[in-house]
Amino acid sequence: MADEGIKNLSLSEPAAAAKYRSGAYKGNARGLGKHEKEVQDNYTMLQGFEWHQPGGGVFWKDFEARSKKLGDMGITAAWLPPPTKASSQEGNGYDIYDLYDLGEFDAKGGQRTKWGTKEEYISCVKTAKANGILVYVDAVLNHKAGADFTETFAVVEVAEDDRTKQVSDVHDIDGWTGFNFPGRKGKYSKMEWNFNHFTGVDWDAKTEKKAIYQIQGENKGWALAVDNEKGSFDYLMFADCDHSHPAVRDDMHAWGEWMMKETGIEGFRFDAIKHMDENFCSGFVKHVREKTGNDDIFCVGEFWKDSIDSLTGYLDRFDTQFSIFDTPLHYNFKQASDQGDAFDIRSVWDGSLVKERPMDAVTLVDNHDTQPGEALESWIDPTFKPLAYALILFRGDGYPCVFAGDLYGCESEPKVAPMSQLEDFIRIRKSFTYGPTRDYWDHANCAGWVREGDAEHEGCAVVICNGSGEGEKRMQLADGHAGEVWTDLLGWSQGEITIGDDGWADFKCPAHSVSVWAKKESKTREEYNNRVE
């Protein structure tokens, strides 16, 4: 797969043109006290859990203990599971009961959550930051579960596939919508919830019928500024919060401000934003940034839809900086992993958010919903996964998020093994992938690029190959490397490469694999090899 010369060399320098590549980078720099550095480090997020993460209340302590090694590795921020009280003690937190109970009060089976106590969470956040890792809270604001009592109220049943279509007359049901939080007794928030604070439920306790019920009343109805799948995708699950209700909006705004001050978190990951009113989401972000005096608080939303128009449209209407996970890129990776060498690697960026809006894109390979056995299962095949991580970790655009299920494995049935040497990939990003990018994308199954480095970091040369034969790219380094001997940092390509007098060299890569070439003798390589166990 060797190519002769350059057919489409491009030099992309947006990363070098500005001090911060995105709002995410600016927020990381400020949170970690690096905002006055002229040359910025690379920042890398970790989703610190997978769906089958063991419970028992030990997670916060375990992550705190791991944070030193993760920080040394190159992780600079962690999206951790919802710390808020779930409807049962071993609930993951997406079945959210109480925003203001972080494992402090005796409710829903005990004091702690699946992950631990409030005190342990705050300690985890503090220690992680001391080790160079900011914590983002997983904010589940779309719905509530595990109500304390039922109420009787008027509803209409709507069709599952078209929530704008009524399939019953107005009638009363008994729904689980009463939340008075007897364990918390009004501490932190006096608000008690009733059916007026919700738009819909999916269970009638009177008839024991499961269906989607739209709550009736003055100023009631599905939110308008939500995704239009199924007519209106306002309703997702449990008791759906009415974000147009002033009491709901004010209590959630206050919670965001409280979380920042109470726990020391540095950002928010918003669950299920395509089901929530866009105006509420933007209002929440603006409120928290204003009240904390920090315009750089990082905020990212989960808008899980393989549609670049839906994602960019959402961002266009959002009147403050906001980031979204790059769902279309994940599905491009899925297509590439399924098709093998029939996939043209040059099309991998097509329709992706990182291509259209790199400043606002959080790139990922897999997550807790796409892992085997889960609701959105679309697991990237292990043969392509190293290529996918090379594409999000070793380039300048986007804010990459590494999945704990890839770093440590998944406890699903059957268990899923971790990706080989993913720690090395993260370390390479930390130490080598800096500066302008020289791109060589002129073959359907083999691509390469050179990161030139900057004043504080040496560069590298990357080759990826999704074909069945060895890949090879002839690429030119920046000035000053003539005669140097380079080797593959991963050790997946054997041998040495000597850089020519003109800066050119032939860089190789095994089939269905990745190679990252760097100077054999350098201080940066010594730092790369120096690990905290």
Backbone hydrogen bonds, N-H to C=O, Kabsch-Sander energy under -0.5 kcal/mol:
donor,donor_aa,acceptor,acceptor_aa,energy
5,G,3,D,-0.8
7,K,5,G,-0.5
10,S,439,D,-1.0
12,S,10,S,-0.6
12,S,437,T,-2.5
13,E,11,L,-0.5
16,A,13,E,-0.6
17,A,13,E,-1.3
18,A,14,P,-1.0
23,G,359,M,-0.7
26,K,22,S,-2.0
27,G,23,G,-2.6
28,N,24,A,-2.3
29,A,25,Y,-2.6
30,R,26,K,-2.3
31,G,27,G,-2.6
32,L,28,N,-2.3
33,G,30,R,-1.2
34,K,29,A,-3.3
35,H,29,A,-0.9
37,K,34,K,-1.6
40,Q,38,E,-0.6
45,M,400,P,-2.6
46,L,77,A,-1.8
47,Q,402,V,-3.4
48,G,46,L,-1.0
48,G,79,W,-2.2
53,Q,50,E,-1.9
57,G,114,K,-2.5
60,W,115,W,-2.2
62,D,58,V,-2.4
63,F,59,F,-3.1
64,E,60,W,-2.1
65,A,61,K,-1.9
66,R,62,D,-1.7
67,S,63,F,-1.3
70,L,66,R,-2.2
71,G,67,S,-2.6
72,D,68,K,-2.1
73,M,69,K,-2.0
74,G,70,L,-1.5
75,I,70,L,-2.3
76,T,44,T,-2.8
77,A,44,T,-1.5
78,A,134,L,-3.0
79,W,46,L,-2.5
80,L,78,A,-0.8
80,L,136,Y,-1.6
85,K,98,D,-1.2
85,K,101,D,-2.0
87,S,95,D,-1.8
91,G,88,S,-1.7
96,I,94,Y,-0.9
97,Y,85,K,-3.2
98,D,85,K,-1.6
101,D,98,D,-0.9
102,L,100,Y,-0.7
107,A,105,F,-1.2
107,A,110,G,-2.2
110,G,107,A,-0.7
113,T,116,G,-2.8
114,K,91,G,-0.5
118,K,103,G,-1.4
121,Y,117,T,-2.1
122,I,118,K,-2.6
123,S,119,E,-2.0
124,C,120,E,-2.3
125,V,121,Y,-2.6
126,K,122,I,-2.3
127,T,123,S,-2.7
128,A,124,C,-2.6
129,K,125,V,-1.9
130,A,126,K,-1.9
131,N,127,T,-1.4
132,G,129,K,-2.0
133,I,128,A,-2.8
134,L,76,T,-2.5
136,Y,78,A,-2.9
137,V,267,G,-2.5
139,A,137,V,-1.0
139,A,269,R,-2.8
140,V,138,D,-0.7
141,L,139,A,-0.9
144,K,239,A,-1.9
145,A,96,I,-3.6
148,D,178,G,-2.4
149,F,178,G,-1.4
151,E,175,G,-2.4
153,F,151,E,-0.5
153,F,173,I,-1.9
155,V,171,H,-2.8
156,V,214,Q,-1.7
158,V,212,I,-2.5
159,A,162,D,-0.8
159,A,165,K,-2.2
163,R,230,K,-2.6
165,K,162,D,-2.1
166,Q,164,T,-0.6
167,V,157,E,-3.1
168,S,157,E,-0.7
171,H,155,V,-2.3
173,I,153,F,-2.2
175,G,151,E,-2.7
175,G,173,I,-0.6
177,T,149,F,-0.5
177,T,175,G,-1.6
178,G,149,F,-2.1
179,F,177,T,-0.7
179,F,193,W,-2.2
180,N,178,G,-0.5
184,R,181,F,-0.7
185,K,181,F,-2.0
187,K,184,R,-1.4
189,S,187,K,-1.4
193,W,179,F,-2.0
197,H,194,N,-2.4
198,F,195,F,-1.6
199,T,240,D,-2.9
200,G,240,D,-0.7
201,V,213,Y,-1.7
204,D,209,K,-2.3
205,A,174,D,-3.1
205,A,203,W,-0.7
208,E,204,D,-2.0
209,K,204,D,-1.1
211,A,202,D,-0.7
211,A,209,K,-0.6
212,I,158,V,-0.6
213,Y,201,V,-3.0
213,Y,211,A,-0.7
214,Q,156,V,-3.0
214,Q,212,I,-0.5
215,I,199,T,-2.4
215,I,213,Y,-0.6
216,Q,154,A,-2.7
220,K,217,G,-1.8
226,V,224,L,-1.7
227,D,274,K,-2.5
231,G,228,N,-1.2
232,S,230,K,-2.3
233,F,227,D,-2.5
239,A,144,K,-2.3
240,D,200,G,-2.6
240,D,238,F,-0.7
241,C,142,N,-1.9
242,D,197,H,-2.5
243,H,241,C,-1.0
245,H,242,D,-1.5
249,R,245,H,-2.5
250,D,246,P,-2.8
251,D,247,A,-2.0
252,M,248,V,-2.3
253,H,249,R,-2.5
254,A,250,D,-2.3
255,W,251,D,-1.9
256,G,252,M,-2.1
257,E,253,H,-1.9
258,W,254,A,-2.7
259,M,255,W,-2.9
260,M,256,G,-1.7
261,K,257,E,-1.9
262,E,258,W,-3.2
263,T,259,M,-2.1
264,G,259,M,-0.6
264,G,260,M,-1.1
265,I,259,M,-0.7
266,E,135,V,-2.9
267,G,135,V,-0.7
268,F,298,F,-2.3
269,R,137,V,-3.0
270,F,268,F,-0.5
270,F,300,V,-3.0
271,D,139,A,-2.3
271,D,269,R,-0.5
273,I,302,E,-1.5
274,K,302,E,-0.7
275,H,272,A,-1.5
276,M,273,I,-1.3
278,E,225,A,-1.9
280,F,277,D,-0.5
281,C,277,D,-1.9
282,S,278,E,-2.5
283,G,279,N,-2.0
284,F,280,F,-2.6
285,V,281,C,-2.2
286,K,282,S,-2.4
287,H,283,G,-2.4
288,V,284,F,-2.5
289,R,285,V,-2.3
290,E,286,K,-2.4
291,K,287,H,-2.9
292,T,288,V,-1.9
293,G,289,R,-0.6
293,G,290,E,-0.7
294,N,289,R,-1.6
297,I,294,N,-1.1
298,F,266,E,-1.2
300,V,268,F,-2.4
301,G,323,S,-2.3
302,E,270,F,-2.3
303,F,301,G,-0.9
304,W,302,E,-0.6
305,K,303,F,-1.5
307,S,305,K,-2.2
311,L,307,S,-1.9
312,T,308,I,-2.8
313,G,309,D,-2.2
314,Y,310,S,-1.9
315,L,311,L,-2.1
316,D,312,T,-2.6
317,R,313,G,-1.7
318,F,314,Y,-1.0
319,D,317,R,-0.6
323,S,299,C,-1.9
324,I,360,D,-2.3
325,F,301,G,-1.7
326,D,362,V,-2.8
327,T,325,F,-2.0
330,H,326,D,-1.6
331,Y,327,T,-2.0
332,N,328,P,-1.8
333,F,329,L,-2.4
334,K,330,H,-2.2
335,Q,331,Y,-2.2
336,A,332,N,-2.5
337,S,333,F,-2.7
338,D,334,K,-1.9
339,Q,335,Q,-2.2
340,G,336,A,-1.4
342,A,339,Q,-1.7
343,F,340,G,-1.8
345,I,343,F,-0.9
345,I,444,A,-3.3
347,S,344,D,-2.3
348,V,345,I,-1.4
350,D,347,S,-1.5
352,S,349,W,-2.0
356,E,352,S,-1.7
357,R,353,L,-3.9
360,D,357,R,-1.8
361,A,357,R,-0.5
361,A,358,P,-0.7
362,V,324,I,-2.3
363,T,361,A,-0.6
363,T,399,Y,-0.8
365,V,401,C,-0.6
371,Q,367,N,-1.1
374,E,371,Q,-1.9
376,L,369,D,-1.5
377,E,374,E,-1.8
378,S,370,T,-1.9
384,F,381,D,-1.7
385,K,381,D,-1.7
387,L,384,F,-0.7
388,A,384,F,-2.2
389,Y,385,K,-2.5
390,A,386,P,-2.0
391,L,387,L,-2.0
392,I,388,A,-1.4
393,L,389,Y,-2.5
394,F,390,A,-1.9
398,G,358,P,-0.5
399,Y,361,A,-2.1
401,C,363,T,-2.5
402,V,45,M,-3.0
404,A,47,Q,-2.0
406,D,403,F,-1.5
407,L,403,F,-1.6
408,Y,404,A,-3.3
409,G,404,A,-0.7
410,C,416,V,-2.0
416,V,410,C,-2.1
419,M,406,D,-3.0
422,L,419,M,-1.4
425,F,421,Q,-1.6
426,I,422,L,-2.1
427,R,423,E,-2.2
428,I,424,D,-2.6
429,R,425,F,-2.1
430,K,426,I,-2.0
431,S,427,R,-2.1
432,F,428,I,-3.2
433,T,428,I,-1.1
434,Y,432,F,-1.8
437,T,12,S,-2.4
438,R,450,V,-2.6
439,D,10,S,-2.8
439,D,437,T,-0.6
440,Y,448,G,-2.8
441,W,8,N,-0.5
447,A,464,I,-2.0
448,G,440,Y,-2.2
449,W,462,V,-2.1
450,V,438,R,-2.3
451,R,460,C,-2.7
452,E,436,P,-2.5
452,E,450,V,-0.6
453,G,434,Y,-2.9
454,D,457,H,-2.3
460,C,451,R,-1.5
461,A,517,W,-2.3
462,V,449,W,-3.1
463,V,515,S,-2.4
464,I,447,A,-2.7
465,C,513,S,-2.3
466,N,445,N,-1.9
467,G,445,N,-0.7
471,G,509,C,-3.0
472,E,1,M,-0.5
473,K,507,F,-2.8
475,M,473,K,-0.7
475,M,505,A,-2.3
477,L,503,G,-2.8
481,H,478,A,-0.6
483,G,499,I,-2.7
484,E,481,H,-2.1
486,W,484,E,-0.5
486,W,497,I,-3.3
487,T,518,A,-2.3
488,D,493,S,-0.6
489,L,487,T,-0.5
489,L,516,V,-3.6
491,G,488,D,-0.6
497,I,486,W,-2.5
499,I,484,E,-2.6
499,I,497,I,-0.5
500,G,504,W,-2.6
503,G,500,G,-1.9
505,A,475,M,-1.7
507,F,473,K,-3.3
507,F,505,A,-0.7
509,C,471,G,-2.2
512,H,467,G,-1.1
513,S,465,C,-1.3
513,S,510,P,-0.8
515,S,463,V,-2.3
517,W,461,A,-3.3
517,W,515,S,-0.5
518,A,487,T,-2.3
520,K,485,V,-3.2
522,S,520,K,-0.7
526,E,522,S,-1.4
527,E,523,K,-2.1
528,Y,524,T,-2.2
529,N,525,R,-1.9
530,N,526,E,-0.7
530,N,527,E,-0.7
531,R,529,N,-0.8
533,E,531,R,-0.6
